[in-house]
Amino acid sequence: MVQNSTNTQAPIASWHRNLLIIAAIFSVLLISMGGVLCATQSIRNCPDWPGCFGRVVPPMETGPILEYSHRLLAAFSGLLILSSAVAGLVRLPRVRWIAIPPVVAGVLLVEVSYFGAVVVLRGLAPGWAALDVGSALLVVALMVATAVTASIYKNNPSIPDRLSFKTPFTRLAMAAVAAIYVVLTSGILVSGKNSISGCLGWPIYSLRLFQLDGPTMGNTLRWTLSLVGIVLVVAVLLQAWRKKVDQPAVFQLARWLGMITLLEALVQVFLLVFGYQVSLMIIYSVTAAVFWALLVAVLVRASLYEVGS
Protein backbone atom coordinates (compact mmCIF):
# COMPACT_ATOMS: atom_id res chain seq x y z
CA MET A 1 0.00 0.00 0.00
CA VAL A 2 3.01 2.25 -0.12
CA GLN A 3 4.02 1.64 -3.71
CA ASN A 4 5.16 4.66 -5.69
CA SER A 5 3.92 3.22 -8.95
CA THR A 6 1.21 4.81 -11.03
CA ASN A 7 -1.93 2.81 -11.80
CA THR A 8 -2.52 2.10 -15.48
CA GLN A 9 -5.58 -0.14 -15.15
CA ALA A 10 -9.09 0.67 -16.29
CA PRO A 11 -11.15 2.86 -13.95
CA ILE A 12 -12.98 1.09 -11.18
CA ALA A 13 -16.51 0.02 -12.14
CA SER A 14 -19.34 2.10 -10.72
CA TRP A 15 -20.86 -0.91 -8.94
CA HIS A 16 -17.50 -1.68 -7.31
CA ARG A 17 -17.08 1.88 -6.08
CA ASN A 18 -20.68 1.91 -4.82
CA LEU A 19 -20.12 -1.41 -3.04
CA LEU A 20 -17.15 0.06 -1.19
CA ILE A 21 -19.10 3.18 -0.22
CA ILE A 22 -22.02 1.10 1.06
CA ALA A 23 -19.66 -1.19 2.99
CA ALA A 24 -18.05 1.88 4.59
CA ILE A 25 -21.46 3.28 5.56
CA PHE A 26 -22.50 -0.01 7.13
CA SER A 27 -19.25 -0.23 9.07
CA VAL A 28 -20.09 3.16 10.58
CA LEU A 29 -23.64 1.98 11.31
CA LEU A 30 -22.25 -1.14 12.99
CA ILE A 31 -20.00 0.71 15.42
CA SER A 32 -22.80 3.23 16.02
CA MET A 33 -25.11 0.37 16.95
CA GLY A 34 -22.51 -0.86 19.41
CA GLY A 35 -22.64 2.56 21.04
CA VAL A 36 -26.43 2.36 21.16
CA LEU A 37 -26.24 -1.00 22.95
CA CYS A 38 -23.91 0.49 25.52
CA ALA A 39 -26.02 3.64 26.01
CA THR A 40 -29.21 1.62 26.47
CA GLN A 41 -27.47 -1.04 28.58
CA SER A 42 -28.70 -3.67 26.15
CA ILE A 43 -25.43 -5.62 26.04
CA ARG A 44 -25.96 -9.24 27.15
CA ASN A 45 -29.74 -8.94 26.86
CA CYS A 46 -29.50 -12.16 24.86
CA PRO A 47 -27.79 -14.64 27.21
CA ASP A 48 -26.62 -16.96 24.42
CA TRP A 49 -24.95 -16.66 21.03
CA PRO A 50 -25.62 -16.68 18.10
CA GLY A 51 -29.28 -17.19 18.99
CA CYS A 52 -31.27 -15.31 21.62
CA PHE A 53 -32.82 -17.33 24.44
CA GLY A 54 -32.28 -20.39 22.26
CA ARG A 55 -34.39 -18.95 19.46
CA VAL A 56 -33.71 -17.59 15.99
CA VAL A 57 -36.12 -14.70 16.62
CA PRO A 58 -35.48 -12.69 19.81
CA PRO A 59 -38.23 -11.87 22.32
CA MET A 60 -40.24 -8.81 21.37
CA GLU A 61 -38.56 -6.64 23.99
CA THR A 62 -36.37 -3.60 23.41
CA GLY A 63 -33.10 -4.94 24.85
CA PRO A 64 -33.02 -8.31 23.06
CA ILE A 65 -34.22 -6.73 19.80
CA LEU A 66 -31.43 -4.14 19.91
CA GLU A 67 -28.74 -6.69 20.66
CA TYR A 68 -29.97 -9.12 18.02
CA SER A 69 -30.22 -6.30 15.48
CA HIS A 70 -26.57 -5.53 16.18
CA ARG A 71 -25.65 -9.12 15.39
CA LEU A 72 -27.63 -9.07 12.14
CA LEU A 73 -26.01 -5.76 11.20
CA ALA A 74 -22.59 -7.28 11.90
CA ALA A 75 -23.40 -10.24 9.66
CA PHE A 76 -24.59 -8.03 6.81
CA SER A 77 -21.60 -5.70 7.19
CA GLY A 78 -19.35 -8.75 7.08
CA LEU A 79 -20.90 -9.85 3.80
CA LEU A 80 -20.38 -6.39 2.32
CA ILE A 81 -16.76 -6.28 3.44
CA LEU A 82 -16.14 -9.81 2.17
CA SER A 83 -17.68 -8.88 -1.18
CA SER A 84 -15.50 -5.76 -1.28
CA ALA A 85 -12.40 -7.81 -0.56
CA VAL A 86 -13.17 -10.37 -3.27
CA ALA A 87 -14.02 -7.68 -5.82
CA GLY A 88 -10.80 -5.82 -5.11
CA LEU A 89 -8.57 -8.89 -5.28
CA VAL A 90 -10.21 -10.14 -8.48
CA ARG A 91 -10.74 -6.90 -10.40
CA LEU A 92 -8.04 -4.51 -9.15
CA PRO A 93 -5.36 -6.57 -7.38
CA ARG A 94 -2.63 -4.07 -8.28
CA VAL A 95 -4.48 -1.12 -6.75
CA ARG A 96 -3.52 -1.97 -3.22
CA TRP A 97 -5.47 0.77 -1.44
CA ILE A 98 -8.61 -0.72 -2.96
CA ALA A 99 -7.70 -4.42 -2.78
CA ILE A 100 -5.94 -4.81 0.60
CA PRO A 101 -7.86 -2.72 3.22
CA PRO A 102 -11.14 -4.70 2.87
CA VAL A 103 -9.19 -7.92 3.46
CA VAL A 104 -7.65 -6.52 6.64
CA ALA A 105 -11.03 -5.09 7.69
CA GLY A 106 -12.62 -8.51 7.20
CA VAL A 107 -10.05 -10.15 9.47
CA LEU A 108 -10.59 -7.46 12.12
CA LEU A 109 -14.37 -7.88 11.86
CA VAL A 110 -14.01 -11.59 12.59
CA GLU A 111 -12.03 -10.64 15.69
CA VAL A 112 -14.70 -8.12 16.72
CA SER A 113 -17.43 -10.72 16.21
CA TYR A 114 -15.51 -13.20 18.36
CA PHE A 115 -15.19 -10.63 21.13
CA GLY A 116 -18.92 -9.95 20.80
CA ALA A 117 -19.66 -13.63 21.42
CA VAL A 118 -17.29 -13.69 24.41
CA VAL A 119 -19.00 -10.63 25.91
CA VAL A 120 -22.32 -12.48 25.83
CA LEU A 121 -21.08 -15.85 27.04
CA ARG A 122 -18.44 -14.92 29.61
CA GLY A 123 -17.93 -11.18 29.74
CA LEU A 124 -14.83 -9.31 28.61
CA ALA A 125 -12.01 -7.77 30.63
CA PRO A 126 -11.43 -4.02 30.06
CA GLY A 127 -8.19 -4.59 28.16
CA TRP A 128 -9.82 -6.96 25.70
CA ALA A 129 -12.85 -4.68 25.45
CA ALA A 130 -10.55 -1.79 24.48
CA LEU A 131 -8.97 -4.02 21.83
CA ASP A 132 -12.48 -4.80 20.60
CA VAL A 133 -13.38 -1.11 20.27
CA GLY A 134 -10.01 -0.28 18.71
CA SER A 135 -10.43 -3.03 16.12
CA ALA A 136 -13.94 -1.81 15.26
CA LEU A 137 -12.60 1.72 14.76
CA LEU A 138 -9.90 0.35 12.47
CA VAL A 139 -12.54 -1.47 10.42
CA VAL A 140 -14.31 1.85 9.89
CA ALA A 141 -11.03 3.63 9.06
CA LEU A 142 -9.98 0.99 6.52
CA MET A 143 -13.34 0.89 4.75
CA VAL A 144 -13.64 4.69 4.69
CA ALA A 145 -10.10 4.97 3.31
CA THR A 146 -10.92 2.46 0.59
CA ALA A 147 -14.21 4.16 -0.31
CA VAL A 148 -12.53 7.57 -0.59
CA THR A 149 -9.71 6.11 -2.67
CA ALA A 150 -12.17 4.33 -4.96
CA SER A 151 -14.16 7.51 -5.49
CA ILE A 152 -11.02 9.35 -6.63
CA TYR A 153 -9.71 6.42 -8.66
CA LYS A 154 -13.02 6.21 -10.53
CA ASN A 155 -12.31 9.58 -12.17
CA ASN A 156 -8.52 9.45 -12.15
CA PRO A 157 -7.14 5.90 -12.54
CA SER A 158 -3.63 7.27 -13.03
CA ILE A 159 -3.35 8.50 -9.45
CA PRO A 160 -0.36 6.93 -7.63
CA ASP A 161 -1.26 3.93 -5.47
CA ARG A 162 -0.11 5.35 -2.17
CA LEU A 163 -0.98 7.79 0.55
CA SER A 164 1.45 10.54 1.49
CA PHE A 165 1.72 12.44 4.77
CA LYS A 166 4.53 14.86 4.02
CA THR A 167 2.72 18.20 4.08
CA PRO A 168 2.02 20.03 7.34
CA PHE A 169 -1.73 19.63 6.75
CA THR A 170 -1.67 15.84 6.31
CA ARG A 171 0.65 15.47 9.29
CA LEU A 172 -1.70 17.61 11.36
CA ALA A 173 -4.65 15.47 10.28
CA MET A 174 -2.70 12.30 11.06
CA ALA A 175 -1.93 13.58 14.55
CA ALA A 176 -5.64 14.34 15.07
CA VAL A 177 -6.62 10.85 13.90
CA ALA A 178 -4.09 9.24 16.25
CA ALA A 179 -5.20 11.31 19.25
CA ILE A 180 -8.91 10.67 18.64
CA TYR A 181 -8.28 6.96 18.17
CA VAL A 182 -6.64 6.70 21.59
CA VAL A 183 -9.40 8.79 23.22
CA LEU A 184 -12.23 6.70 21.77
CA THR A 185 -10.49 3.41 22.49
CA SER A 186 -9.46 4.16 26.07
CA GLY A 187 -12.87 5.02 27.49
CA ILE A 188 -13.55 1.45 28.57
CA LEU A 189 -10.17 1.32 30.34
CA VAL A 190 -10.85 4.25 32.67
CA SER A 191 -14.60 3.98 33.21
CA GLY A 192 -16.17 2.86 36.46
CA LYS A 193 -18.59 -0.05 36.70
CA ASN A 194 -21.61 0.50 34.40
CA SER A 195 -20.34 4.03 33.70
CA ILE A 196 -21.34 5.83 30.51
CA SER A 197 -17.66 6.68 30.07
CA GLY A 198 -17.24 3.15 28.76
CA CYS A 199 -19.53 3.84 25.80
CA LEU A 200 -18.18 5.05 22.48
CA GLY A 201 -17.82 8.81 22.65
CA TRP A 202 -15.83 11.79 23.74
CA PRO A 203 -15.12 12.21 27.47
CA ILE A 204 -17.98 13.99 29.21
CA TYR A 205 -16.40 16.87 31.09
CA SER A 206 -18.20 16.37 34.39
CA LEU A 207 -16.22 16.45 37.63
CA ARG A 208 -18.88 14.29 39.25
CA LEU A 209 -18.52 11.63 36.55
CA PHE A 210 -14.75 11.94 36.78
CA GLN A 211 -14.92 11.18 40.50
CA LEU A 212 -17.33 8.28 39.98
CA ASP A 213 -15.02 6.73 37.41
CA GLY A 214 -12.12 7.23 39.74
CA PRO A 215 -9.69 10.16 39.44
CA THR A 216 -6.91 7.85 38.23
CA MET A 217 -3.89 8.77 36.17
CA GLY A 218 -5.44 7.04 33.16
CA ASN A 219 -8.60 9.12 33.40
CA THR A 220 -6.58 12.30 33.76
CA LEU A 221 -4.45 11.42 30.75
CA ARG A 222 -7.56 10.67 28.68
CA TRP A 223 -9.10 14.03 29.54
CA THR A 224 -5.81 15.76 28.69
CA LEU A 225 -5.44 13.93 25.40
CA SER A 226 -9.05 14.72 24.49
CA LEU A 227 -8.35 18.43 24.95
CA VAL A 228 -5.27 18.10 22.75
CA GLY A 229 -7.49 16.30 20.23
CA ILE A 230 -9.95 19.20 20.23
CA VAL A 231 -7.14 21.63 19.45
CA LEU A 232 -5.88 19.39 16.65
CA VAL A 233 -9.34 18.98 15.11
CA VAL A 234 -9.96 22.74 15.21
CA ALA A 235 -6.59 23.27 13.55
CA VAL A 236 -7.51 20.74 10.84
CA LEU A 237 -10.79 22.55 10.21
CA LEU A 238 -9.06 25.93 9.98
CA GLN A 239 -6.44 24.58 7.58
CA ALA A 240 -9.13 22.95 5.43
CA TRP A 241 -10.98 26.27 5.27
CA ARG A 242 -7.81 27.99 4.08
CA LYS A 243 -7.44 25.34 1.37
CA LYS A 244 -11.06 25.52 0.20
CA VAL A 245 -10.01 26.88 -3.21
CA ASP A 246 -7.08 24.53 -3.83
CA GLN A 247 -8.67 21.45 -2.24
CA PRO A 248 -12.47 21.88 -2.43
CA ALA A 249 -13.22 18.18 -1.82
CA VAL A 250 -11.24 18.26 1.43
CA PHE A 251 -13.06 21.43 2.43
CA GLN A 252 -16.45 19.81 1.78
CA LEU A 253 -15.57 16.85 4.01
CA ALA A 254 -14.13 19.17 6.65
CA ARG A 255 -17.33 21.21 6.62
CA TRP A 256 -19.32 18.08 7.49
CA LEU A 257 -16.72 17.25 10.13
CA GLY A 258 -17.15 20.72 11.61
CA MET A 259 -20.93 20.33 11.81
CA ILE A 260 -20.63 16.94 13.51
CA THR A 261 -18.08 18.41 15.93
CA LEU A 262 -20.50 21.18 16.84
CA LEU A 263 -23.31 18.65 17.29
CA GLU A 264 -21.13 16.57 19.58
CA ALA A 265 -20.31 19.64 21.65
CA LEU A 266 -23.98 20.65 21.81
CA VAL A 267 -25.06 17.20 22.96
CA GLN A 268 -22.39 17.28 25.65
CA VAL A 269 -23.86 20.55 26.93
CA PHE A 270 -27.32 18.96 26.99
CA LEU A 271 -25.93 15.97 28.90
CA LEU A 272 -24.40 18.23 31.52
CA VAL A 273 -27.57 20.33 31.84
CA PHE A 274 -30.33 17.72 31.56
CA GLY A 275 -28.53 14.62 32.79
CA TYR A 276 -27.49 11.41 31.11
CA GLN A 277 -30.70 10.66 29.28
CA VAL A 278 -30.64 7.61 27.06
CA SER A 279 -31.73 9.52 23.96
CA LEU A 280 -28.87 11.99 24.38
CA MET A 281 -26.36 9.21 24.99
CA ILE A 282 -27.46 7.46 21.81
CA ILE A 283 -26.93 10.65 19.80
CA TYR A 284 -23.59 11.17 21.53
CA SER A 285 -22.28 7.71 20.57
CA VAL A 286 -23.61 7.84 17.01
CA THR A 287 -22.08 11.26 16.36
CA ALA A 288 -18.76 9.98 17.72
CA ALA A 289 -18.78 7.18 15.14
CA VAL A 290 -19.65 9.59 12.31
CA PHE A 291 -17.02 12.04 13.57
CA TRP A 292 -14.36 9.32 13.41
CA ALA A 293 -15.32 8.32 9.87
CA LEU A 294 -15.29 11.92 8.62
CA LEU A 295 -11.93 12.67 10.24
CA VAL A 296 -10.39 9.65 8.51
CA ALA A 297 -12.02 10.71 5.23
CA VAL A 298 -10.47 14.19 5.51
CA LEU A 299 -7.04 12.66 6.15
CA VAL A 300 -7.23 10.25 3.20
CA ARG A 301 -8.64 12.83 0.79
CA ALA A 302 -5.94 15.33 1.71
CA SER A 303 -3.28 12.66 1.26
CA LEU A 304 -4.60 11.82 -2.21
CA TYR A 305 -4.45 15.49 -3.14
CA GLU A 306 -0.82 15.43 -2.03
CA VAL A 307 0.23 12.44 -4.14
CA GLY A 308 -1.77 13.67 -7.13
CA SER A 309 -0.25 17.13 -7.17
N, C-alpha and C positions, 0 to 999 in steps of 0.2 A: 504493500500500500504506500510505499515511499519511493516508487520508481520515478525516474525523471523522464521517462519516455513519453512520447506524444501518441495518443490514441488515433488509429487510422481506420477503425472499424465503422460500420454503418451506424447511424444514430439509433439509440435505444427505441424500441417500439413503444407506441403510446400506451398499450395495455400493460407493458412491463413497468413503465414509469408509474402509471396509475396504481398498479399492484403495490409498488414500494411505498407510495404515498399513503395508501389505505392501511398497509401494514404498520407504518409509522404512527398513524392516527390511532389505530387499535392498541398499539403498545402504550401510548399515552393514556388511553381509556382504561387499560388494564391496571396501570399503577395508580391511576385516580381511584379506581374501584377499591384497590387495597387500602387507600386512605379513607374511603367511605366506611369500609368494614371497621377500621380502627376507631373512627369518630363515632360510629353508632354502637361500638362494642359488640359487633356481630361476629367477631372471630371466634371460632370453635362453637358456633351455634349448631353446626352439624357435627356430631361426636365421632363420625366415622368418615372414611375416605376410600374410594371416590364417591360413594353414594352418600345419602343423608338419612340417618335413622334406618339404614338398611334398605332404602328405597331409591328408585331412579328419580322419582319426583319428590322434591322436599315438601315438608308440611307447609300449609298455606299460612305461614307466619312471617313477619318482617325479617327477623334475624336469619333463619334458615334460607329464606328466598334470596337475601342479599349475598350470603356466603356461597350458595350454590350458583348464583348468577356470576359471581367472580370466577368460579371454576370453569363455567361454560365459556366465559369471555377469555380465560387463559387458553382453553383448548382451541377456540377459534383464532385467537392471535397466533398461537403456535402453528396452525395450518397456514396462515398468511405468511408468517416468517419462513416456514419450510418451503412454501411455494416460491417465495422471493429468492431463497438460497438456490433452489434448483434452477430457476429461470436465469439467475446470474451466472451460475457455473456452466450452464448449457449454452446460453446465447452470447454472453459477454465475459468469458473467463479471463480475458486479458485486461479488462477494466476492473482493477482490483478493488476500488472503492465502491463498486456496485456488486461485485461477486462475493467478496470475502466478509464484509460486516454482517450480512444476514446469517451466514454460517455461524459466526461467533455468537450472534444474538440468539440463534436457535439453541446452541449449547448452554448459554447462560439461562435461557428460559426453562430448559429442562432442570437445571439446578434450582431455579426459583420454584418450580412446581414441586420438586422434591421437598424443599424446605416447607412449602405450604402443606404438604401431607404430614410432615413431622410436627408442625404446629398443631394440627388437629389431633394427631394420635398421641403425642407425648409432650408437646410444648417445646419451646425453643429458647435456649439461653441467649442473653442479650448480644453476645459477640456474634453468634450465628445469625441472629435476627438482623444485625447491622449488615452482615455479609449478604443476606437476602435482599435487603433494601438497596444496598449498593449495586448488586447484580441487576436488579430490576431497573435502576436508573441507567446502568450501562446499556441495557437492552434498548431503552428509549433513545439514548444518545446514538447508538450504532444505527438504528433504523432511521432516525431523523437525518443523520449524516448521509446515509445512502439515498434517502428520498431527495434531499437537497442536491446531492451530486447528480442524481439521475435527471432531475429537472433541468440542470444546466447542460448536462451532456446531450440531452434531447435536441437542443438547439445548436450546440457547439461540440460535436464529437471529437474535435481536434484538441480539446483542452487537455493539458498534461494530467496524467493519472497520479496525482499526489496532492497533498495538502501542505501548505507552507505557513509557518508562523514566525516570519522574520521581521515583519513591520511592527512598529510600536502598537498599532491598533489590534492586530491579531494576538500579540503577546498579552496585551491588556485583557482581551476577551478570554484567552486561555487561562489567565490567572483568575478571572471571575468564575469561569466554569469549575476550576479546581476547588476554589473556596466554597462555592455553593454545593458542590458534590459532598465535601466533607461535612458541611453543616446539615444537609438533608439526611446523610447517612448516619450521623452520630447521635441523632435525637434519641433513639432507642437505648443508647449506651448510658445516657445521663438522666433518663426519666425515672421518676419514682414509680411505684407499683400502680398500675391502672391510670397512669398520668397521661394527659393529652399530649405531653411533650414527646411521647413515643410515636405519635402519629406523623405521617409525612407532612412536613410544613416547616416554615420558618419558626425560630424561637419566638414565643410569646413573651414580650417584655413586661412581665409581671413579677414584682418582688415576692409576692405571696406564692406564686407558682414556683419561683426559683427556690424558695425555702422548703416547699413541699417536696420538690424533687431532690433536695439536698444540695446545699451550697458547696459542692465539691469543686475540685480543680478542673475536672472535665467539663462541668456545667459552665464554669467561668470562662474556660477557653472557647467553648462553643458560642457563648454570647459574644465574646470578643471577635472571634472569626466571622460571625454573622454581621457584625458592624463593619468589619473590613470588607466583607462581601457586598454590603450595601454601597460603600464608597466605590468599589470596583464597578458595580453594575451602573451606577450613576455616571461614572467616567466613560463607560462603554456607550451609554446612551448619548452623552454629549459628543463623543467622537463620531458616532454614527450620524448625528445631526449635522456636524460639520462636513461630513462626506456625502451629504444627500444628493449633491449634483454629480459627483464622480462615481458614487456607488449607490444608486437609487434603490436597488433590490435589498441591500443591507439596511438602508434607512427604513424601508417599508417593514422589514422584520423587526427592526429595533423599535419602531413606533408601536407595534403590537406588544413587544416586550415591555415597553414603558407603560402601556395601559394596564397590562396584567400586574405589573409592579405596583401601580397605584391602587388597583383593586385589592391586592394582597395587603397593602398598608391600611386601606380603609376597613377591611374585614378585621384586621388586628385591633383597630380602634373600637369597632363594634364589640369585639370579644372582651376588651377591657372594660367597656362601659356597661354592656348588657349581660355579661357573663358568658360562660362557655356553653352556649346553646348548640345543640346538635346540628341544626341547619347551618349555622355559621361555621362550625368546624368542618362540615362537609365542603362548603365553598372554599375554606382555607386550604384544605388538602388538595382539592381539585386544581385550584389556581397555582399551587406549588408545583404540581406535575406539569401544567401547561407552561409555567414560567421556565422550568428546567428545559423543556423541549425547545422553546423559543430562543433561550440563551445559547443552546448548542447550535441551533439553526443559524443564528447570527455569526457565531464563530466559524462555522463551516463555509457559509456564503462569503464571508470576508476573506477567508483563506483561498477560496477559488478565484476571487477577484485578483488576489495577489499572484497566483501562479499563472493566471491568464493574461496578466498585464505585461 
